[in-house]
Amino acid sequence: MSQKIYEMVTERIMKMLEQGVIPWRRPWVVNAAVSWKTQTPYRGINTLLLPAGEYATWKQITEAGGHVKKGEKAHIVVFWRWLEVEDEETGDKEKVPFLRYYSVFEINTQCEGLESKRGEISFEHDPIAEAENIVNGFADAPEIYFSSGRAYYVPAKDYISVPPINDYPKKEEYYSTLFHEMIHSTGHKNRLNRPGIETVAAFGDEVYSKEELVAEIGAAMLCAKAGIDNSTIENSASYIGSWLRALKNDKKLVVQAAGLAQKGVDYILGVKYEDCHEE
């Protein structure tokens, strides 16, 4: 049973990664995944498995008078604890992990007949003027939507979605997140037509992984341009390092990705290559 659960957990995380959702990089904290019944935040591996929201089991939902919408697929949460077992032959006792999983549904989007128990949480931030100038100066930028819980770029429909600024304890991380997705969008076929965005790539291969490096390095460059790099570079370095480990620490990829990132940054800033020259 444990092996099956491990495989299910791994599969869910891999699917999120394949969709461009990096579960261990979430600088926003508002609207984390919680139990609907107790409002207790999920912990451990469950924070990686669940998007933001309030979750309940089928039994909890029906007992409360609600129902799951037709066609909705369950999320999984994992529960484990130590059990003491006795060896039948020796009588020795040892502790072994007991692992099981539950199927849960998000009550606001997947269910009907239930009301949210959450209060509103929000961090008050004033925009950073220079960063806003960069965002507003992106001449043919994709549409930007603001939705809590996820940050991503959809090439097929050419739009960005990021959690709003008040979901972040640090406003600098909002801009770093938005810049990351903006750099992704420069790879669209009507912009720079960069492999990794317009080319279908499997998670973990060099093209896919380099695109993530491009986006994060480009975001760091834009943060530096906006004067907020000191507040975000640690997260960027950690993120880039995680991809390098996946790529067996091939440092050449960073150099290659940085070149592509610079092109993306120049595109967003409206810098034409014929305008660039050595003094």
N, C-alpha and C positions, 0 to 999 in steps of 0.2 A: 504493500500500500504506500509506504514512504517513497519508494522510487517513482511511483506513478505521480505522486504529488510534486516531487522535485521536477519531473518532466513537464508537468502542467505549468508550474511556476516559470520554468525556463522558457517554455513556449510563449507564454504571455509576454514576458519581458522582451523576447526576441521580436515578437510582432510589433510591440511598441517602438522598438529601435528601427525596425524596417519601415515604419511609418514616419520616421524622423523625430520621434519623441524620445528624448534622452532622459530617462526617469530619475537619474541621480543628479541632474542639473535643474533645480527648480528654485531660483532665488525668490520667487513669490511664496508667501506663506498663507495668505488668506484663502479660505474655502478649501482646506485640506479635506481628505476623506475621513468621515466619522461614522460611528454607529448611529443610526437614526434614533433608536430607542434610548440610548444612554448619552448620546452626544460626545462619547469618548473617542478621541482621535485614534485611528489605526496606527500600529507601530511595526517596526521591523520591515520584513519583506512586503508586507501589505501596503506600505506607503509607496512602493514601486508598482504594485499591481493595480491600484485603484486610482482613477482620475478623481478630481475634487467632487465632493457630493456627500449625501447622506444615504447610508446603505442599510438594508434590512433583509432578513431571510423571507422566503415565501410564507412560512408559518407566521412570522411576526406581522407581515403585511396583511394576510387574510384575517388574523385575529384582531387586528386593529380596524377592520372593515374596509380595507382597500383591496386592490387587485393589480396584478401585473398586466401591462398592455400586451396585446396579442403580438407574437413574433419577437418579443424582446429576449435577448440572450443574457444569461446570468454572468456576473463577475465571480471570481473566486477569492476567498480570503483563507489564510492559513492560520491554524491554531496549533501550538505545541506546548508540551510540558514534560518534566522528567517523571518517570514512573520507576518505582523500586520493584524489581522482580527477583525471584529466588531461583537459583539453579537447581533443577530437580535431582541431579546426581550429587552435587557437593553441598547443597544447602547454602552456598554463598549468595549474598545479595549484591546486586549491582543496579545502578541507575541507567535507564535507557530512555531515549527520547520517544515520546508518543506524539505522533503527527497526524493531523486530520485537516480536512478543508470543508468549507461551507460555501454554498452558492448564495449570492446576495444580489439585490437589485437596487439601483439608485432611485429613490422614491420620488424625486422631482421630475425626472425625465423618462423613467421606465414604468412608472406606476400611476394609478389614478385613485382618488379617494383618500389620500393622506396629505397632511399638511406639514411643512417644514417646521422643525423645532429650533432652527438656528437663528441667532441674532446677527445683525449686520456687523462686520468687522472691517475697518478701513483705516489706512494710514494716510494722514494729511501731508501732501507734498506740493510744493510750488515747482512748476516746470523749470528745467535748466535751459536758459535762453539759447546758448550756443548749440546745445543738442537739438533743441526744437528747430533751430535754423537749418541744421543738417537734414532733419526729417522733412521739413517743408520745402527744402531746396531740391529734393529728389524729383527731377522734372517729370519723368514718366513713371512715377512710382505706382505699384499695384495698390489696390484698395486695402486699407488697414482696418481690421475689426478688433474689437476689444471684448474678450470673453475669458472669464476666470478659469484657471486650472490647466491650461495648455498653451504652448507657443509653437507655431508651425507656419510653413509656407506651402501653398498648394499650387504647383506649376500649371496643372491642367486648367485651373480657373484663374490663375494669376492673382491670388490674394494672400494677405498675411493676417494671422490672428495671434494676438498676444494678450496676456492678462493686463488689465488697466493699471496705471501707475500707482493707484492707492492700494493695490494688492501686495506691494513690496515694502518691506521694512526700510530699504535703502532705495531712494529714487534712482541712483546711479545704475543699479542692477536692472531697472526697467529699461533704461536706454541701451544698456549692453545687450539685453535680450532682444529688443526691437531691432537694433543694428545687426545682430546675428541673422535675423530673418530677412532683413533688407538686403544683406549681402547675398543670401541664397537667391533672392528674387532677381539679382543682376545676371544670374545664369540663364534666365528665361530665353527662349529662342528669339524673341523680338528685342532682346538686349544684347548680352555678350555670348549667348548660345554656348554656355560652358558645359562640358561633360560632367556628369554627376547630378545635374538638374534635368537636362533634357534627354540624357541617356539613361535607360533603365539599368540600375546597378543593384546588385545583391548586397545586403548588409554585410559589412566586414571586408568586402573586396576593396582594392586600392582606389578605385574611382569614387565609390561612396564615401570611404573614410577620408580621402583627400578633400572632398567637398565640405565635410564637417570642419576640417582644419582650415580651409579657405574661409568659411563663414565666421569661425571664431577669431582667427587672426584679423580678418577684415573688421570685425566688431571692435577688437582691441585698438585697431588703427583709428577708427571713428571715435572711440572713447577718448583717445589721446588728442584727437583734433578738437573735441569738445571740452578738453581740460579735466576729464574725470577718470583718466586711466588709473590713477593710484587707488581708486576705490573698487576697481573691477578686475585688475590684472591678476590678482591671486586666483580668483575663480576661473579666469580664462586659462591660466597656466595649468591649473588642475585638470580642467576639461581637455585641453590639448594633450596633456600628458596621458590621459586615459586612452585617447585615440592612438597615441604613439605606441603605447604598450600593446594595443591591439594589432598594430602594424609592425611589431617586433623592433620598436625603437629605430626605425629607418629615418634618420635625421634628414636625409635628402628630401624627403617628402615635405618637411617644414619649409625648406627653401623654395621648392616648387609651388607649394600652396601659398606662400607669402607673395610670390609674383602674381598669382591669380587674384589673391585678395586685394593687392594694390590696384589692379585693373577695376575690380568691383568698387573699391573706395572712390577711385577717380570718376567712375561712371556716376555714382551717387552725387558726388560733389560737382559734377559737370565739367571736369577737367578733360580737355582734349589733348591727345598725345602730341599733336603738332604744337601745342602750347608749352610742352615740357622741353626744356633744353638745359644744357650745362652752362653755368656762368664762366 
